[in-house]
Every structure is written in structure tokens, then in C-alpha cells.
Amino acid sequence: MGEALAHELTPHGVTALSVTPGYLRSESMLELYGVTEQTWREAAERVPYFSHSETPHLLGRGVAALAADPDRGRFAGQCLGSWDLMRTYDLTDADGARPDWGAVDLEFATPR
């Protein structure tokens, strides 16, 4: 989608791309696993992916940094993960963590 939009909009000075979060630790996910933002690590004992989860703040910070980047056009047509934006703009999540979903071995939910 981002690639198609970039093709159409780049000639008009618009940078089109798509973004995606990693394993999201949203309010609904916390509720699903019966934990809170303070106790979410308990869910990681049952669901290994949860140990690498991120809050919606990380993606939001990434989008804000991207919007402020005068050279954001270099990303036109790409799909960027929150982890890509985190690395590019040296961001942290709301709790100061740097959850890097792009570096997780999905088979075993461990960092590569």
C-alpha cells in the first residue's frame, strides 16, 4: 500500500509509506492476558513474545520523529517497523526500554 501511494503522491511532494508496530502491549492486550502495565512481565512467562512487547508510545514517537525529519522522503514506499524507527531516531518506549521486534527470533522469541 505504501509503495502504491508513494508512486502516486511523490510527484506532489508527499512522502507516503506504511508503519507497523511490533508485538503490541496495548490496553486490550494487557486485558487479554490479565495483567497491567505494572505486571505485564508475568504474561511473558506464558507467552514468550510478550517479553519483547512494546507500548503504542514507541510507534507514536517513531511517527512523530519521522514527520519531523526533513529527509523523510528517503523512506517513500517502504514499510517501517517501530523497531526501524527506534533504531533510526534513537528512540525508547514509554518505560525507557528499546524493544527490537526486528531482532527477535520468532520461532523461539529470543533476541537474535
The first five atom37 places (N, CA, C, CB, O) and aatype in JSON, in Angstrom:
{
  "aatype": [12, 7, 6, 0, 10, 0, 8, 6, 10, 16, 14, 8, 7, 19, 16, 0, 10, 15, 19, 16, 14, 7, 18, 10, 1, 15, 6, 15, 12, 10, 6, 10, 18, 7, 19, 16, 6, 5, 16, 17, 1, 6, 0, 0, 6, 1, 19, 14, 18, 13, 15, 8, 15, 6, 16, 14, 8, 10, 10, 7, 1, 7, 19, 0, 0, 10, 0, 0, 3, 14, 3, 1, 7, 1, 13, 0, 7, 5, 4, 10, 7, 15, 17, 3, 10, 12, 1, 16, 18, 3, 10, 16, 3, 0, 3, 7, 0, 1, 14, 3, 17, 7, 0, 19, 3, 10, 6, 13, 0, 16, 14, 1],
  "atom_mask": [
    [1, 1, 1, 1, 1],
    [1, 1, 1, 0, 1],
    [1, 1, 1, 1, 1],
    [1, 1, 1, 1, 1],
    [1, 1, 1, 1, 1],
    [1, 1, 1, 1, 1],
    [1, 1, 1, 1, 1],
    [1, 1, 1, 1, 1],
    [1, 1, 1, 1, 1],
    [1, 1, 1, 1, 1],
    [1, 1, 1, 1, 1],
    [1, 1, 1, 1, 1],
    [1, 1, 1, 0, 1],
    [1, 1, 1, 1, 1],
    [1, 1, 1, 1, 1],
    [1, 1, 1, 1, 1],
    [1, 1, 1, 1, 1],
    [1, 1, 1, 1, 1],
    [1, 1, 1, 1, 1],
    [1, 1, 1, 1, 1],
    [1, 1, 1, 1, 1],
    [1, 1, 1, 0, 1],
    [1, 1, 1, 1, 1],
    [1, 1, 1, 1, 1],
    [1, 1, 1, 1, 1],
    [1, 1, 1, 1, 1],
    [1, 1, 1, 1, 1],
    [1, 1, 1, 1, 1],
    [1, 1, 1, 1, 1],
    [1, 1, 1, 1, 1],
    [1, 1, 1, 1, 1],
    [1, 1, 1, 1, 1],
    [1, 1, 1, 1, 1],
    [1, 1, 1, 0, 1],
    [1, 1, 1, 1, 1],
    [1, 1, 1, 1, 1],
    [1, 1, 1, 1, 1],
    [1, 1, 1, 1, 1],
    [1, 1, 1, 1, 1],
    [1, 1, 1, 1, 1],
    [1, 1, 1, 1, 1],
    [1, 1, 1, 1, 1],
    [1, 1, 1, 1, 1],
    [1, 1, 1, 1, 1],
    [1, 1, 1, 1, 1],
    [1, 1, 1, 1, 1],
    [1, 1, 1, 1, 1],
    [1, 1, 1, 1, 1],
    [1, 1, 1, 1, 1],
    [1, 1, 1, 1, 1],
    [1, 1, 1, 1, 1],
    [1, 1, 1, 1, 1],
    [1, 1, 1, 1, 1],
    [1, 1, 1, 1, 1],
    [1, 1, 1, 1, 1],
    [1, 1, 1, 1, 1],
    [1, 1, 1, 1, 1],
    [1, 1, 1, 1, 1],
    [1, 1, 1, 1, 1],
    [1, 1, 1, 0, 1],
    [1, 1, 1, 1, 1],
    [1, 1, 1, 0, 1],
    [1, 1, 1, 1, 1],
    [1, 1, 1, 1, 1],
    [1, 1, 1, 1, 1],
    [1, 1, 1, 1, 1],
    [1, 1, 1, 1, 1],
    [1, 1, 1, 1, 1],
    [1, 1, 1, 1, 1],
    [1, 1, 1, 1, 1],
    [1, 1, 1, 1, 1],
    [1, 1, 1, 1, 1],
    [1, 1, 1, 0, 1],
    [1, 1, 1, 1, 1],
    [1, 1, 1, 1, 1],
    [1, 1, 1, 1, 1],
    [1, 1, 1, 0, 1],
    [1, 1, 1, 1, 1],
    [1, 1, 1, 1, 1],
    [1, 1, 1, 1, 1],
    [1, 1, 1, 0, 1],
    [1, 1, 1, 1, 1],
    [1, 1, 1, 1, 1],
    [1, 1, 1, 1, 1],
    [1, 1, 1, 1, 1],
    [1, 1, 1, 1, 1],
    [1, 1, 1, 1, 1],
    [1, 1, 1, 1, 1],
    [1, 1, 1, 1, 1],
    [1, 1, 1, 1, 1],
    [1, 1, 1, 1, 1],
    [1, 1, 1, 1, 1],
    [1, 1, 1, 1, 1],
    [1, 1, 1, 1, 1],
    [1, 1, 1, 1, 1],
    [1, 1, 1, 0, 1],
    [1, 1, 1, 1, 1],
    [1, 1, 1, 1, 1],
    [1, 1, 1, 1, 1],
    [1, 1, 1, 1, 1],
    [1, 1, 1, 1, 1],
    [1, 1, 1, 0, 1],
    [1, 1, 1, 1, 1],
    [1, 1, 1, 1, 1],
    [1, 1, 1, 1, 1],
    [1, 1, 1, 1, 1],
    [1, 1, 1, 1, 1],
    [1, 1, 1, 1, 1],
    [1, 1, 1, 1, 1],
    [1, 1, 1, 1, 1],
    [1, 1, 1, 1, 1],
    [1, 1, 1, 1, 1]
  ],
  "atom_positions": [
    [[0.82, -1.18, 0.0], [0.0, 0.0, 0.0], [0.87, 1.26, 0.0], [-0.93, -0.01, 1.2], [0.64, 2.18, -0.78]],
    [[1.88, 1.28, 0.89], [2.75, 2.44, 0.94], [3.47, 2.67, -0.38], [0.0, 0.0, 0.0], [3.66, 3.81, -0.8]],
    [[3.87, 1.57, -1.02], [4.57, 1.69, -2.3], [3.66, 2.29, -3.38], [5.09, 0.31, -2.75], [4.08, 3.16, -4.13]],
    [[2.43, 1.81, -3.44], [1.49, 2.33, -4.43], [1.18, 3.8, -4.17], [0.18, 1.51, -4.42], [1.13, 4.61, -5.1]],
    [[0.98, 4.15, -2.91], [0.71, 5.55, -2.58], [1.91, 6.43, -2.88], [0.33, 5.68, -1.11], [1.75, 7.55, -3.37]],
    [[3.11, 5.92, -2.61], [4.31, 6.69, -2.9], [4.41, 6.97, -4.39], [5.57, 5.95, -2.42], [4.78, 8.07, -4.81]],
    [[4.09, 5.97, -5.19], [4.13, 6.14, -6.65], [3.2, 7.27, -7.09], [3.74, 4.82, -7.35], [3.55, 8.06, -7.96]],
    [[2.04, 7.33, -6.48], [1.05, 8.35, -6.85], [1.35, 9.72, -6.25], [-0.32, 7.9, -6.42], [1.09, 10.74, -6.88]],
    [[1.89, 9.75, -5.04], [1.98, 11.02, -4.32], [3.35, 11.69, -4.32], [1.59, 10.79, -2.93], [3.43, 12.9, -4.12]],
    [[4.42, 10.93, -4.56], [5.75, 11.54, -4.55], [5.86, 12.71, -5.53], [6.8, 10.49, -4.9], [6.46, 13.73, -5.17]],
    [[5.3, 12.62, -6.73], [5.38, 13.78, -7.64], [4.71, 15.05, -7.1], [4.75, 13.41, -8.97], [4.94, 16.15, -7.61]],
    [[3.88, 14.89, -6.08], [3.18, 16.03, -5.48], [3.86, 16.5, -4.19], [1.73, 15.67, -5.2], [3.3, 17.31, -3.45]],
    [[5.05, 15.98, -3.92], [5.78, 16.38, -2.72], [5.33, 15.71, -1.45], [0.0, 0.0, 0.0], [5.63, 16.18, -0.35]],
    [[4.6, 14.61, -1.57], [4.09, 13.88, -0.41], [4.9, 12.61, -0.22], [2.58, 13.55, -0.57], [5.14, 11.88, -1.18]],
    [[5.32, 12.34, 1.01], [6.02, 11.1, 1.32], [5.01, 10.11, 1.85], [7.17, 11.34, 2.34], [4.46, 10.29, 2.94]],
    [[4.76, 9.06, 1.1], [3.82, 8.02, 1.52], [4.6, 6.77, 1.89], [2.78, 7.71, 0.41], [5.5, 6.35, 1.16]],
    [[4.26, 6.18, 3.0], [4.87, 4.95, 3.47], [3.91, 4.31, 4.45], [6.27, 5.2, 4.12], [2.88, 4.89, 4.79]],
    [[4.24, 3.13, 4.91], [3.41, 2.49, 5.94], [4.29, 2.17, 7.14], [2.72, 1.2, 5.39], [5.5, 2.03, 7.02]],
    [[3.65, 2.06, 8.29], [4.35, 1.73, 9.53], [3.6, 0.61, 10.23], [4.48, 2.99, 10.46], [2.4, 0.42, 10.04]],
    [[4.33, -0.13, 11.03], [3.71, -1.21, 11.79], [4.39, -1.34, 13.15], [3.79, -2.55, 11.01], [5.6, -1.15, 13.25]],
    [[3.64, -1.66, 14.18], [4.27, -1.91, 15.48], [4.8, -3.33, 15.54], [3.27, -1.66, 16.63], [4.5, -4.17, 14.69]],
    [[5.59, -3.58, 16.56], [5.99, -4.95, 16.88], [4.86, -5.6, 17.67], [0.0, 0.0, 0.0], [3.69, -5.28, 17.46]],
    [[5.2, -6.5, 18.56], [4.19, -7.17, 19.4], [3.68, -6.14, 20.39], [4.79, -8.44, 20.14], [4.39, -5.76, 21.32]],
    [[2.47, -5.69, 20.19], [1.93, -4.53, 20.88], [1.38, -4.86, 22.27], [0.85, -3.91, 20.04], [0.59, -5.79, 22.44]],
    [[1.82, -4.08, 23.23], [1.34, -4.21, 24.61], [0.32, -3.1, 24.85], [2.52, -4.13, 25.65], [0.54, -2.19, 25.65]],
    [[-0.79, -3.2, 24.16], [-1.86, -2.2, 24.26], [-2.75, -2.53, 25.46], [-2.7, -2.15, 22.95], [-2.59, -3.56, 26.11]],
    [[-3.68, -1.65, 25.73], [-4.62, -1.9, 26.83], [-5.42, -3.18, 26.6], [-5.58, -0.71, 26.99], [-5.67, -3.93, 27.54]],
    [[-5.81, -3.43, 25.36], [-6.59, -4.64, 25.09], [-5.74, -5.9, 25.26], [-7.18, -4.59, 23.68], [-6.24, -6.93, 25.7]],
    [[-4.45, -5.83, 24.9], [-3.57, -6.99, 25.1], [-3.34, -7.25, 26.59], [-2.22, -6.77, 24.37], [-3.33, -8.39, 27.03]],
    [[-3.15, -6.18, 27.35], [-2.97, -6.35, 28.8], [-4.21, -7.01, 29.39], [-2.71, -4.98, 29.48], [-4.1, -7.91, 30.22]],
    [[-5.38, -6.56, 28.97], [-6.63, -7.14, 29.46], [-6.75, -8.6, 29.04], [-7.83, -6.33, 28.94], [-7.16, -9.44, 29.84]],
    [[-6.39, -8.9, 27.8], [-6.46, -10.27, 27.3], [-5.62, -11.22, 28.15], [-6.0, -10.33, 25.85], [-6.05, -12.34, 28.44]],
    [[-4.44, -10.78, 28.54], [-3.55, -11.63, 29.33], [-3.75, -11.48, 30.84], [-2.12, -11.32, 28.98], [-3.07, -12.14, 31.62]],
    [[-4.67, -10.62, 31.25], [-4.98, -10.46, 32.67], [-3.86, -9.83, 33.47], [0.0, 0.0, 0.0], [-3.64, -10.19, 34.62]],
    [[-3.15, -8.88, 32.84], [-2.07, -8.18, 33.53], [-2.26, -6.67, 33.36], [-0.67, -8.63, 32.97], [-3.16, -6.23, 32.65]],
    [[-1.42, -5.91, 34.02], [-1.46, -4.45, 33.92], [-0.12, -3.98, 33.37], [-1.77, -3.78, 35.3], [0.79, -4.78, 33.16]],
    [[-0.01, -2.69, 33.14], [1.28, -2.16, 32.67], [2.37, -2.38, 33.72], [1.15, -0.65, 32.34], [3.55, -2.47, 33.38]],
    [[1.99, -2.46, 34.97], [2.96, -2.7, 36.03], [3.34, -4.19, 36.16], [2.42, -2.19, 37.36], [4.43, -4.52, 36.6]],
    [[2.43, -5.08, 35.76], [2.67, -6.53, 35.96], [2.78, -7.3, 34.65], [1.56, -7.12, 36.8], [2.71, -8.53, 34.67]],
    [[2.94, -6.63, 33.52], [2.9, -7.29, 32.21], [3.96, -8.37, 32.05], [3.05, -6.27, 31.12], [3.76, -9.31, 31.28]],
    [[5.07, -8.26, 32.75], [6.13, -9.27, 32.61], [5.67, -10.65, 33.06], [7.36, -8.84, 33.42], [6.25, -11.66, 32.66]],
    [[4.64, -10.71, 33.89], [4.08, -12.0, 34.3], [3.53, -12.76, 33.09], [2.96, -11.81, 35.35], [3.61, -13.99, 33.04]],
    [[2.98, -12.04, 32.13], [2.44, -12.68, 30.92], [3.55, -13.28, 30.07], [1.63, -11.68, 30.09], [3.32, -14.24, 29.33]],
    [[4.75, -12.72, 30.16], [5.88, -13.22, 29.37], [6.27, -14.63, 29.79], [7.08, -12.28, 29.5], [6.9, -15.36, 29.02]],
    [[5.92, -15.02, 30.99], [6.2, -16.38, 31.44], [5.36, -17.39, 30.66], [5.92, -16.52, 32.96], [5.79, -18.53, 30.44]],
    [[4.17, -16.97, 30.23], [3.28, -17.84, 29.46], [3.38, -17.62, 27.96], [1.85, -17.62, 29.89], [3.19, -18.55, 27.17]],
    [[3.7, -16.4, 27.57], [3.75, -16.02, 26.15], [5.1, -15.34, 25.89], [2.55, -15.06, 25.77], [5.25, -14.15, 26.13]],
    [[6.08, -16.11, 25.41], [7.43, -15.55, 25.26], [7.5, -14.25, 24.45], [8.31, -16.56, 24.61], [8.32, -13.39, 24.75]],
    [[6.65, -14.1, 23.43], [6.68, -12.89, 22.63], [6.43, -11.65, 23.47], [5.65, -12.97, 21.52], [6.93, -10.56, 23.16]],
    [[5.68, -11.8, 24.53], [5.32, -10.66, 25.36], [6.55, -10.02, 26.0], [4.34, -11.09, 26.44], [6.51, -8.83, 26.32]],
    [[7.62, -10.77, 26.2], [8.83, -10.19, 26.8], [9.48, -9.17, 25.86], [9.83, -11.3, 27.14], [10.3, -8.37, 26.3]],
    [[9.12, -9.19, 24.59], [9.66, -8.25, 23.6], [8.6, -7.24, 23.16], [10.19, -9.01, 22.39], [8.77, -6.57, 22.14]],
    [[7.52, -7.13, 23.92], [6.41, -6.26, 23.52], [6.73, -4.79, 23.72], [5.15, -6.63, 24.3], [7.68, -4.42, 24.42]],
    [[5.92, -3.97, 23.08], [6.09, -2.53, 23.15], [4.73, -1.86, 23.36], [6.77, -1.99, 21.87], [3.69, -2.43, 23.03]],
    [[4.76, -0.66, 23.9], [3.53, 0.1, 24.05], [3.26, 0.87, 22.77], [3.61, 1.05, 25.28], [4.16, 1.01, 21.94]],
    [[2.06, 1.37, 22.58], [1.76, 2.2, 21.41], [2.62, 3.47, 21.34], [0.3, 2.59, 21.41], [2.75, 4.08, 20.28]],
    [[3.2, 3.86, 22.47], [4.02, 5.07, 22.5], [5.23, 4.96, 21.58], [4.49, 5.35, 23.92], [5.62, 5.95, 20.96]],
    [[5.82, 3.77, 21.47], [7.03, 3.63, 20.66], [6.73, 3.96, 19.2], [7.6, 2.22, 20.78], [7.47, 4.72, 18.57]],
    [[5.68, 3.39, 18.65], [5.33, 3.68, 17.27], [4.94, 5.15, 17.11], [4.18, 2.77, 16.79], [5.3, 5.79, 16.12]],
    [[4.22, 5.69, 18.08], [3.84, 7.1, 18.03], [5.06, 8.02, 18.03], [0.0, 0.0, 0.0], [5.11, 8.99, 17.28]],
    [[6.04, 7.71, 18.86], [7.27, 8.5, 18.89], [8.01, 8.38, 17.55], [8.18, 8.05, 20.05], [8.59, 9.35, 17.06]],
    [[7.97, 7.19, 16.98], [8.61, 6.99, 15.69], [7.96, 7.79, 14.59], [0.0, 0.0, 0.0], [8.64, 8.4, 13.77]],
    [[6.64, 7.8, 14.57], [5.91, 8.57, 13.55], [6.17, 10.06, 13.74], [4.39, 8.26, 13.62], [6.32, 10.79, 12.75]],
    [[6.21, 10.53, 14.98], [6.49, 11.95, 15.23], [7.9, 12.31, 14.76], [6.32, 12.28, 16.72], [8.1, 13.36, 14.16]],
    [[8.87, 11.45, 15.04], [10.25, 11.71, 14.6], [10.34, 11.69, 13.08], [11.21, 10.67, 15.2], [11.03, 12.52, 12.48]],
    [[9.65, 10.75, 12.47], [9.62, 10.66, 11.01], [9.02, 11.92, 10.39], [8.83, 9.42, 10.57], [9.54, 12.44, 9.4]],
    [[7.92, 12.39, 10.95], [7.27, 13.59, 10.43], [8.17, 14.82, 10.54], [5.95, 13.85, 11.17], [8.1, 15.72, 9.7]],
    [[9.01, 14.86, 11.56], [9.9, 16.0, 11.78], [11.2, 15.89, 10.97], [10.22, 16.13, 13.24], [11.97, 16.84, 10.93]],
    [[11.45, 14.77, 10.35], [12.69, 14.52, 9.61], [12.62, 15.21, 8.25], [12.95, 13.0, 9.45], [11.77, 14.84, 7.43]],
    [[13.47, 16.18, 7.98], [13.42, 16.85, 6.68], [13.81, 15.92, 5.52], [14.33, 18.05, 6.69], [13.53, 16.22, 4.36]],
    [[14.46, 14.8, 5.84], [14.87, 13.85, 4.81], [13.99, 12.6, 4.8], [16.33, 13.46, 5.01], [14.43, 11.53, 4.38]],
    [[12.75, 12.73, 5.28], [11.86, 11.57, 5.38], [11.53, 10.96, 4.02], [10.58, 11.96, 6.07], [11.11, 9.8, 3.95]],
    [[11.71, 11.7, 2.96], [11.43, 11.19, 1.63], [12.24, 9.97, 1.26], [0.0, 0.0, 0.0], [11.86, 9.22, 0.36]],
    [[13.36, 9.74, 1.95], [14.17, 8.56, 1.67], [13.44, 7.26, 2.01], [15.47, 8.63, 2.46], [13.86, 6.19, 1.58]],
    [[12.36, 7.36, 2.77], [11.59, 6.18, 3.15], [10.34, 5.97, 2.3], [11.19, 6.29, 4.6], [9.57, 5.05, 2.55]],
    [[10.14, 6.8, 1.3], [8.93, 6.72, 0.48], [8.73, 5.3, -0.05], [9.0, 7.72, -0.69], [9.65, 4.69, -0.59]],
    [[7.52, 4.8, 0.11], [7.14, 3.49, -0.41], [7.51, 2.31, 0.47], [0.0, 0.0, 0.0], [7.14, 1.18, 0.17]],
    [[8.23, 2.56, 1.55], [8.66, 1.46, 2.42], [7.63, 1.18, 3.51], [10.01, 1.79, 3.06], [6.75, 1.99, 3.78]],
    [[7.77, 0.02, 4.12], [7.02, -0.31, 5.33], [8.04, -0.35, 6.46], [6.23, -1.67, 5.2], [8.93, -1.2, 6.46]],
    [[7.9, 0.55, 7.41], [8.84, 0.65, 8.52], [8.22, 0.11, 9.79], [9.29, 2.11, 8.73], [7.08, 0.45, 10.14]],
    [[8.95, -0.73, 10.48], [8.51, -1.21, 11.78], [8.9, -0.22, 12.86], [0.0, 0.0, 0.0], [9.8, 0.61, 12.67]],
    [[8.23, -0.31, 13.98], [8.59, 0.57, 15.1], [10.06, 0.4, 15.46], [7.7, 0.27, 16.33], [10.71, 1.36, 15.87]],
    [[10.57, -0.81, 15.3], [11.98, -1.09, 15.6], [12.9, -0.36, 14.62], [12.25, -2.61, 15.56], [13.99, 0.07, 15.0]],
    [[12.49, -0.23, 13.35], [13.28, 0.53, 12.38], [13.34, 1.99, 12.78], [12.69, 0.39, 10.96], [14.4, 2.62, 12.75]],
    [[12.19, 2.53, 13.16], [12.13, 3.93, 13.57], [12.9, 4.14, 14.87], [10.67, 4.38, 13.74], [13.56, 5.16, 15.05]],
    [[12.82, 3.17, 15.78], [13.54, 3.25, 17.05], [15.04, 3.34, 16.79], [13.22, 2.03, 17.94], [15.73, 4.17, 17.39]],
    [[15.54, 2.49, 15.9], [16.98, 2.49, 15.58], [17.38, 3.77, 14.85], [17.33, 1.27, 14.73], [18.41, 4.37, 15.17]],
    [[16.58, 4.18, 13.87], [16.91, 5.35, 13.06], [16.95, 6.63, 13.89], [15.9, 5.51, 11.94], [17.85, 7.45, 13.72]],
    [[16.0, 6.78, 14.78], [15.87, 8.03, 15.54], [16.29, 7.9, 17.0], [14.44, 8.53, 15.47], [16.08, 8.82, 17.79]],
    [[16.88, 6.76, 17.38], [17.37, 6.53, 18.74], [16.27, 6.77, 19.78], [18.58, 7.43, 19.02], [16.44, 7.59, 20.7]],
    [[15.17, 6.06, 19.63], [14.0, 6.24, 20.5], [13.94, 5.19, 21.59], [12.73, 6.2, 19.67], [14.58, 4.14, 21.5]],
    [[13.16, 5.48, 22.6], [12.84, 4.5, 23.64], [11.33, 4.44, 23.8], [13.53, 4.86, 25.0], [10.61, 5.36, 23.41]],
    [[10.86, 3.35, 24.39], [9.44, 3.21, 24.69], [9.12, 4.03, 25.94], [9.05, 1.71, 24.89], [10.02, 4.63, 26.54]],
    [[7.87, 4.06, 26.32], [7.42, 4.86, 27.46], [8.15, 4.51, 28.75], [5.93, 4.69, 27.66], [8.35, 5.36, 29.62]],
    [[8.56, 3.23, 28.87], [9.25, 2.8, 30.09], [10.77, 2.87, 29.96], [8.84, 1.4, 30.46], [11.49, 2.39, 30.84]],
    [[11.26, 3.45, 28.87], [12.7, 3.56, 28.66], [13.31, 2.37, 27.94], [0.0, 0.0, 0.0], [14.5, 2.4, 27.61]],
    [[12.52, 1.33, 27.68], [13.03, 0.13, 27.01], [13.18, 0.37, 25.51], [12.09, -1.06, 27.26], [12.62, 1.32, 24.96]],
    [[13.94, -0.51, 24.87], [14.14, -0.46, 23.42], [13.77, -1.82, 22.83], [15.61, -0.08, 23.06], [14.65, -2.56, 22.39]],
    [[12.48, -2.16, 22.83], [12.05, -3.47, 22.32], [12.25, -3.55, 20.81], [10.57, -3.74, 22.69], [11.63, -2.81, 20.05]],
    [[13.11, -4.46, 20.4], [13.51, -4.55, 18.99], [12.91, -5.8, 18.37], [15.04, -4.56, 18.85], [13.57, -6.83, 18.26]],
    [[11.66, -5.71, 17.95], [10.95, -6.84, 17.37], [11.65, -7.36, 16.12], [9.51, -6.45, 17.04], [11.54, -8.54, 15.79]],
    [[12.35, -6.49, 15.43], [13.06, -6.89, 14.23], [14.26, -7.78, 14.51], [0.0, 0.0, 0.0], [14.8, -8.4, 13.59]],
    [[14.69, -7.86, 15.77], [15.84, -8.68, 16.13], [15.43, -9.91, 16.93], [16.83, -7.86, 16.94], [16.27, -10.56, 17.56]],
    [[14.14, -10.25, 16.9], [13.64, -11.39, 17.66], [13.51, -12.61, 16.75], [12.27, -11.06, 18.32], [12.97, -12.52, 15.65]],
    [[14.01, -13.74, 17.22], [13.82, -15.0, 16.51], [12.41, -15.45, 16.83], [14.91, -16.09, 16.93], [12.13, -15.92, 17.93]],
    [[11.53, -15.32, 15.87], [10.1, -15.58, 16.12], [9.82, -17.03, 16.48], [9.29, -15.2, 14.91], [8.81, -17.31, 17.13]],
    [[10.67, -17.94, 16.07], [10.44, -19.35, 16.41], [10.59, -19.58, 17.91], [11.41, -20.25, 15.63], [9.88, -20.39, 18.5]],
    [[11.53, -18.87, 18.52], [11.79, -19.1, 19.93], [11.59, -17.86, 20.79], [13.19, -19.6, 20.09], [11.75, -17.91, 22.01]],
    [[11.24, -16.74, 20.15], [11.0, -15.46, 20.86], [12.21, -15.03, 21.68], [9.78, -15.57, 21.77], [12.07, -14.55, 22.8]],
    [[13.38, -15.2, 21.11], [14.6, -14.77, 21.76], [15.33, -13.8, 20.84], [15.5, -15.97, 22.12], [15.2, -13.89, 19.62]],
    [[16.11, -12.87, 21.42], [16.87, -11.96, 20.56], [17.85, -12.75, 19.69], [17.62, -10.91, 21.41], [18.44, -13.73, 20.15]],
    [[18.02, -12.31, 18.45], [18.97, -12.96, 17.54], [20.37, -12.56, 17.87], [18.66, -12.6, 16.09], [21.31, -13.01, 17.21]]
  ]
}
